[in-house]
Amino acid sequence: MKLLEGLTVLDFSQFLAGPSAALRLADLGARVIKIERPKTGDASRQLKLKNLAVDGDSLLFHTINRNKESYAVDLRDPDDLAKVKRLIPHVDVIIENFRPGKMKQFGLDYTSVKKLNPRIVYGTVTGYGTEGPWQDKPGQDLLIQSLTGLAWLNGEADQPPTPFPLSIADMFAGMHLVQGILACLIQRGSASHGGLVEVSLTEALLDFQFEVLTTHLNDGGKQPERSAVNNAHAYLGAPYGIYETKNGYIALAMGSVVELGGLLECPALLNYRDEALWFSKRDEIKRLLVQHLRQKTTEAWLEVLEKGGYWCADVLSWGRLVNHEGFKALDMVQTVSRSQAQSIQTTRCPIRVNGQKLFAPKGAPRVGEDNQAIEQAFHL
């Protein structure tokens, strides 16, 4: 029995943040009913990555909506809206990520819903929260990376702001939403009511930077200094970064520059015995490493450094990663499919419970695929 078996979730959200939270609840055993517009459904069904689609829907949609059911309704239609409201007393969790005020137009905001079901746990995702001058801006990942300083923190000192090539604001907001929902469900076990969980993409990325923002706030407001050479962390000294070798790349984490010089047989590094120099002379030290590490292969350097206990790693492409024994041992790939449709490979839930990996072979639903079954099950 999965941990959340017996819980029912109504997922009104689309794109990534809300659906990713609902996906994790589904992986843990909850029944997730995705509320979608008739015909077109979730807008991410058409949002393709590299124009890849499976069985008419984008590959992106398949990755974050597997293991769910689809209930297609038009919330502007009084009959459909009435069905949704009759469904609410039977569910445990609602997730939505409309712009602030949109759910209230349908009488589906938290204040209205808790009158129908006082034990409901209501999770909402916004781009910037529900107050302040940003609240009506479009909550898009790249825009939020830019506004929160994250893009400015990334990249080399002489480069323009560099965004992460992933939708990290959405991903982290989804994770925080799951945490808040699970906390409310625990509270509900000893109380007669549920609760409202609110997260925003902006606050998720500010929290993501808690380490460096705390340093900035307690360092007189001094701006972080990105390294001009192989920057990987604005507040860490040499050798922290990724370096080219004779046949690839190697990552070097925190460690003694002097110890590194001995292991690499690089006498020039032995001149930096004062740890303060590892930051004040960071780029100077890194330039020495750039020249030195090109002389041998990644494998040769790894053999020396790993034997010496120095923190380092190969830098794998995805092609090398998926064929590596370390990746295979994790068993992170699963196959999911729709009935009579092409199957896809995707990642599994990264959580293990009592040693058990959580796999779910059910693919993402078609729009409205489960309407009849849902209406029969809940007598709508």
BELMO-V495407 format. One record per pair of residues at least 24 apart in sequence whose ideal C-beta (glycine too) atoms are under 8 Angstrom apart, sorted by sequence separation. I is the first residue (numbers start at 1). J is the second residue. D is the distance in whole Angstrom. If there is no record, write none. Layout:
# BELMO-V495407
i: (I;I)
j: (J;J)
d: (D;D)
This chain:
# BELMO-V495407
i: (4;5;7;8;9;11;84;145;211;268;336;337;3;4;5;8;10;19;81;88;144;334;336;338;2;3;4;81;91;94;96;100;141;173;266;331;334;335;336;337;338;2;15;89;92;93;94;96;97;99;141;173;176;334;336;338;1;14;15;16;88;89;92;93;94;95;96;97;141;173;176;257;264;336;338;14;15;41;88;91;92;93;94;95;96;97;141;175;260;264;14;93;95;100;173;34;41;75;85;170;173;176;15;88;169;172;39;75;169;172;34;36;38;238;32;33;34;36;37;38;100;169;172;32;33;34;35;36;38;100;169;172;32;33;34;36;37;99;168;252;264;31;33;35;237;26;27;99;168;238;264;23;26;237;238;263;264;23;26;97;237;263;23;236;238;250;16;20;23;238;19;23;237;241;260;263;19;22;239;243;244;238;239;243;263;16;125;237;238;245;246;250;35;125;244;245;246;248;249;259;239;243;244;246;247;248;260;238;245;246;247;250;259;125;245;246;247;250;229;245;252;33;123;148;229;246;147;150;227;228;255;153;227;230;245;255;11;123;144;148;229;254;33;123;144;148;150;229;252;253;150;153;227;252;253;121;141;145;149;230;252;253;139;144;148;229;251;30;139;250;251;30;121;250;251;121;250;251;249;250;248;249;121;248;25;130;134;157;119;129;157;156;157;158;129;153;155;156;157;122;124;126;128;156;22;119;121;122;124;126;127;128;129;153;156;242;10;21;118;119;120;121;122;123;124;125;126;127;128;129;156;157;118;119;122;123;124;125;126;127;156;118;121;123;125;155;10;18;117;10;18;18;114;17;114;10;153;8;9;12;13;15;95;8;9;10;12;13;14;8;9;10;11;12;13;7;8;9;10;12;7;9;12;95;110;93;12;93;92;12;21;92;21;18;18;17;13;16;20;24;16;20;24;17;17;21;25;16;17;20;21;24;15;16;19;20;17;18;21;25;17;21;16;18;17;21;7;17;67;66;62;66;62;55;63;62;63;59;55;54;55;87;54;90;54;87;83;86;67;87;66;86;67;70;72;66;68;69;70;72;66;68;70;71;83;66;70;65;70;71;72;65;69;70;71;62;69;70;62;61;71;69;69;57;57;56;55;27;28;27;45;28;27;24;41;40;41;39;38;28;37;38;27;34;36;36;27;26;33;33;3;2;2)
j: (28;29;31;32;33;35;108;169;235;292;360;361;28;29;30;33;35;44;106;113;169;359;361;363;28;29;30;107;117;120;122;126;167;199;292;357;360;361;362;363;364;29;42;116;119;120;121;123;124;126;168;200;203;361;363;365;29;42;43;44;116;117;120;121;122;123;124;125;169;201;204;285;292;364;366;43;44;70;117;120;121;122;123;124;125;126;170;204;289;293;44;123;125;130;203;65;72;106;116;201;204;207;47;120;201;204;72;108;202;205;68;70;72;272;67;68;69;71;72;73;135;204;207;68;69;70;71;72;74;136;205;208;69;70;71;73;74;136;205;289;301;69;71;73;275;66;67;139;208;278;304;64;67;278;279;304;305;65;68;139;279;305;66;279;281;293;60;64;67;282;64;68;282;286;305;308;65;68;285;289;290;285;286;290;310;64;173;285;286;293;294;298;84;174;293;294;295;297;298;308;289;293;294;296;297;298;310;289;296;297;298;301;310;177;297;298;299;302;282;298;305;87;177;202;283;300;202;205;282;283;310;209;283;286;301;311;68;180;201;205;286;311;91;181;202;206;208;287;310;311;209;212;286;311;312;181;201;205;209;290;312;313;200;205;209;290;312;92;201;312;313;93;184;313;314;185;314;315;314;315;314;315;188;315;93;198;202;225;188;198;226;226;227;228;200;224;226;227;228;194;196;198;200;228;95;192;194;195;197;199;200;201;202;226;229;315;84;95;192;193;194;195;196;197;198;199;200;201;202;203;230;231;193;194;197;198;199;200;201;202;231;194;197;199;201;231;87;95;194;88;96;97;193;97;194;91;234;90;91;94;95;97;177;91;92;93;95;96;97;92;93;94;95;96;97;92;93;94;95;97;93;95;98;181;196;181;103;185;185;108;123;194;125;123;125;125;125;141;170;174;167;171;175;169;170;174;178;170;171;174;175;178;170;171;174;175;173;174;177;181;174;178;174;177;177;181;185;201;336;336;336;346;344;338;346;346;347;344;341;341;342;374;342;378;344;378;375;378;360;380;360;380;362;365;367;362;364;365;366;368;363;365;367;368;380;364;368;364;369;370;371;365;369;370;371;363;370;371;364;364;374;373;374;364;366;366;366;348;349;349;367;351;351;349;367;367;368;367;367;358;367;368;358;365;367;368;360;360;370;374;353;353;358)
d: (4;4;7;8;7;7;7;6;8;8;7;7;5;4;8;7;6;7;6;6;5;5;6;4;6;6;4;8;7;6;8;6;4;5;5;6;7;7;7;5;7;3;8;6;7;7;8;8;7;7;7;7;8;7;4;7;7;4;7;7;5;5;7;5;5;5;5;4;5;5;6;6;6;8;7;5;5;7;5;7;6;8;7;8;8;7;5;8;8;8;6;7;8;5;8;6;7;5;6;6;4;7;7;7;4;4;8;8;8;7;5;6;4;8;7;7;7;7;7;7;6;6;7;4;5;5;6;5;6;8;5;5;7;8;7;8;7;7;7;7;7;7;5;6;8;8;7;8;7;5;7;5;4;4;8;6;8;7;6;8;4;6;7;8;7;7;8;5;7;5;5;7;5;6;8;5;6;7;7;6;7;4;7;6;6;6;6;8;5;5;6;5;7;8;7;6;7;7;7;8;6;5;6;6;5;4;6;7;7;5;6;5;7;6;6;8;8;7;8;4;8;8;5;6;5;8;7;6;6;5;5;7;6;6;6;6;7;7;5;4;4;6;8;5;6;6;7;6;8;4;6;7;7;7;7;6;7;7;7;7;5;8;8;6;7;6;6;8;5;6;5;7;4;7;8;6;7;6;8;7;7;4;7;7;7;7;7;7;6;8;4;6;6;6;5;6;7;7;4;7;7;7;6;6;5;7;4;7;7;8;6;7;7;7;7;6;8;6;7;6;5;6;5;4;5;6;5;5;5;7;8;7;5;5;7;8;8;7;8;7;5;7;7;8;7;7;7;5;8;7;7;4;7;6;7;5;6;7;7;7;5;7;7;4;7;7;6;6;7;6;4;5;5;4;4;5;7;7;7;8;7;7;7;8;5;6;7;8;7;7;7;8;8;8;5;5;7;8;7;7;5;6;8;8;4;4;7;4;8;4;8;5;7;7;8;8;4;7;4;7;5;5;7;7;7;7;7;6;8;5;7;7;6;6;5;7;8;7;4;7;6;8;5;5;6;6;7;7;4;6;7;6;5;4;5;6;7;6;6;3;5;6;6;7;5;5;6;4;5;6;6;7;7;6;6;7;4;8;5;6;5;8;7;7;8;8;8;8;7;4;7;7;7;7;4;7;8;6;7;7;8;6;5;7;6;7;6;7;7;6;6;8;7)
